[in-house]
Amino acid sequence: MIRATTPKRTFSNRHVNVGAKQVATVYARALVEAAEAAGQTEAAMDELDSFLIDVIGAAPKLETVLNSALVSPDEKNALLDKGLRGQASPLFLNFLKVVSRHGRLDILRPIHQAAHDLYDQMRGIVRVQVASAADLEEPLKLELTESVRQMIGGKPVLAMEVWPELVGGMMMRVGDTVYDGSISTRLERIRQEMIDRSVHEIQSRRDRFSSPEGN
């Protein structure tokens, strides 16, 4: 059985404002369902990503204006028209205007996360955070992905992190549940392969240092 060393850090948690999340999900669902009906889901998700990263992220003052209750929805929509007309699809621009008219541009980031969560659910995608003591080679990543698929179903997408303090162990997070390596004999085998490789590397170094050529 795996006895992974308890790490000093944990997987990052998304800060969740329950009220904002519930409202954000309503708007996110409206966007995803409209985009799905129009056959533009992937494009709409890309536009949402780009707007948050390339527009809002690059212009904090614009975000302040869009979030401000002192700026009217009409003024905000005029800004969106000026900045995005011809750049954004009519579907996405109209979505932003609807959010603006309801005075909820301040929750664009929760809407962004909720939209991705809904998209993942529709596509059967499962986001999995994995921490291991060392970076895993591609064959092991593929084997781990298949093991996770058999455990939880869906289409696992792994986000890998390296935590040296795990000392050969492995931890995995799916949603709000964190597992250690004892969840599966397959994870045990992967862990053992990592340990065997580390032992082999250490032994190889010792052999080189102890040989006449190494002196």
C-alpha positions, -999 to 999 in steps of 0.1 A, spaced: 0 0 0 13 35 -8 22 56 21 28 89 5 45 115 26 20 142 36 30 173 15 34 207 30 13 222 2 -20 213 -12 -37 216 -46 -49 251 -52 -86 257 -45 -106 281 -65 -121 308 -43 -159 303 -46 -185 329 -38 -215 307 -38 -240 335 -47 -218 347 -75 -213 312 -88 -250 305 -90 -257 337 -109 -226 331 -131 -238 296 -140 -271 311 -153 -252 334 -177 -227 308 -186 -254 283 -195 -271 308 -217 -238 314 -236 -229 278 -240 -264 267 -250 -267 295 -276 -233 287 -289 -240 250 -291 -273 257 -310 -253 278 -335 -225 253 -339 -201 279 -324 -193 264 -290 -155 261 -294 -153 295 -310 -173 311 -283 -152 296 -256 -121 309 -273 -136 343 -275 -145 342 -238 -109 332 -230 -94 359 -252 -117 386 -238 -106 378 -202 -69 373 -210 -61 396 -239 -86 424 -233 -95 426 -197 -62 412 -185 -42 437 -206 -64 467 -195 -72 467 -158 -87 502 -161 -113 488 -186 -122 461 -162 -127 488 -135 -150 507 -158 -170 476 -168 -174 466 -132 -184 501 -120 -220 508 -109 -213 544 -117 -211 537 -155 -245 530 -171 -252 499 -191 -256 520 -222 -222 535 -218 -206 501 -212 -223 487 -243 -210 516 -263 -175 507 -251 -180 471 -260 -193 481 -295 -164 504 -301 -138 479 -290 -152 446 -302 -174 452 -332 -158 435 -362 -134 417 -338 -159 395 -319 -187 374 -333 -222 388 -331 -232 359 -307 -204 367 -282 -208 405 -285 -246 402 -279 -239 380 -249 -216 406 -233 -243 433 -239 -269 411 -222 -247 407 -192 -240 444 -192 -277 453 -194 -283 432 -163 -254 449 -145 -233 417 -141 -201 424 -160 -185 423 -125 -188 385 -125 -173 378 -158 -145 357 -142 -170 334 -124 -190 332 -157 -158 322 -175 -151 294 -151 -187 283 -150 -188 282 -189 -157 260 -189 -172 237 -163 -204 233 -184 -184 228 -216 -164 200 -199 -196 184 -186 -211 184 -221 -180 169 -236 -174 144 -209 -141 160 -199 -128 155 -164 -101 179 -152 -76 161 -129 -47 176 -109 -18 152 -104 12 158 -81 42 135 -83 77 135 -69 93 138 -103 81 146 -138 65 116 -154 77 105 -188 50 104 -216 44 66 -214 36 68 -177 14 98 -183 -6 79 -208 -9 49 -185 -20 72 -157 -46 88 -179 -60 54 -188 -61 44 -152 -80 75 -142 -104 70 -171 -112 35 -159 -116 48 -123 -139 78 -129 -150 75 -166 -151 104 -190 -121 119 -208 -95 128 -182 -73 158 -188 -43 158 -165 -26 189 -151 7 178 -138 27 193 -109 60 182 -94 62 181 -56 97 168 -47 86 164 -10 63 135 -20 94 113 -22 83 89 -48 46 93 -40 17 106 -59 -15 126 -52 -44 133 -74 -74 156 -72 -107 152 -91 -131 180 -83 -131 184 -45 -118 149 -38 -81 143 -32 -67 108 -35 -33 94 -26 -15 66 -45 -33 39 -25 -64 42 -47 -52 19 -73 -27 -10 -79 -19 7 -112 -8 38 -94 12 16 -71 29 1 -102 36 36 -116 50 47 -83 72 16 -81 85 23 -116 94 59 -105 113 45 -74 131 18 -95 142 44 -120 155 67 -92 174 38 -76 189 28 -110 201 64 -115 216 66 -80 234 32 -85 247 43 -119 262 74 -104 278 53 -76 292 29 -102 307 58 -122 323 73 -91 337 40 -79 352 29 -112 389 38 -121 377 58 -150 356 80 -126 387 89 -105 
